[in-house]
Amino acid sequence: MRPRSYLFVPGHRADRFDKALASGADAVVLDLEDAVAPQDKAAARDAVARYLAAAGDAQRRRLVLRINDERTPWFDDDLALLIAARAPAVMLPKAETVATLARLRSACPGIGVLALIESARGVLHAEALAAADGVQRLVFGTLDFALDLDLVDDPAAGPVGLDAAASRLAWPRAPPVCRRWWLA
């Protein structure tokens, strides 16, 4: 059964990893991207590496590692972690090109990919991204998408203008789409 609920945990907060797995969420996303300040990226990567090395099979199956975008200075180190730790699944932010997905899968054959669509370019390439080898799910990053398009933020309804993109990502032949939720 595919996970339906995802709980994000900052990668530098190893004290929360076991609590997140015990929460009842179907999957736990160990986040190296937005939840971690630049000065904490290396420490977060080390904490996640230690946790993955010690995790049992049942725990590992429920873990997803959210790495940094390919255009950042942290991507190559995150990719090295994925390879060394043999992470079961990865959430790829700013997914826009099949070439990036192919690079990721070439380095980590067999890894499950959750392609995080956060830009207009990602939405335009959604069909190709959904069909790419290893993609298990498209994830709609509504906040970054709204920023990319400078959408109006309505305090009552959230960013206005997401419906067209969301419907493009949820057509019948695409993998299931999920929205990202954070535990406060």
Secondary structure, DSSP 8 states (H G I E B T S, - for coil): -----EEEEETT-GGGHHHHHTTT-SEEEEESSTTS-GGGHHHHHHHHHHHHHH--HHHHHTEEEE---TTSTTHHHHHHHHHHHT-SEEEETT---HHHHHHHHHHSTT-EEEEEE-SHHHHHTHHHHHHSTTEEEEEE-HHHHHHHHT--EETTTEETT-HHHHHHHT-TTS--EEE--B--
